[in-house]
Amino acid sequence: MVVGVNPRLAEYIDASTGFDADACMNCGVCTAICPLGMEHLPRELFRYVVLGLDEEVRAHQEAVYSCLLCKLCEVNCPAGVHITENVRALRHYFNQEIFRSKRASQVGSWFGPQNSRDSGPRINAPAVP
């Protein structure tokens, strides 16, 4: 099994939002106290970011958006990791990536395959009644 590693993933997320999980001791208090019983959040996801495992982070996108941001984990974290801010940073990262991919696909559909009878770009616009 080949795993893609992006060594700059943590830097990229940190540059735009202030993500910082280096202090995480991986003790599990956050997982134990989570009212939703989130298994993958936050310590496992933070470790994936620090290690640059972009695909693993993306695979747990639903968990990131399921977090209530209640701060129970953060208040009880013995290392003082700002967990809710890191979750927000991951949400911001996902939003940027989703916007970027949707934007690229929109541009592709606007100027998609040319019609053999038409020499200009094809623009998919709703029909006007």
QUIZI-V121486 format. One record per helix or strand of 2 or more residues. SS is the DSSP state (~ for helix, > for strand). FROM is the first residue (numbers start at 1). LEN is the number of residues. If there is no record, write none. Layout:
SS|FROM|LEN ; SS|FROM|LEN
This chain:
~|9|9 ; ~|29|5 ; ~|43|9 ; ~|54|6 ; ~|61|6 ; ~|72|5 ; ~|83|28
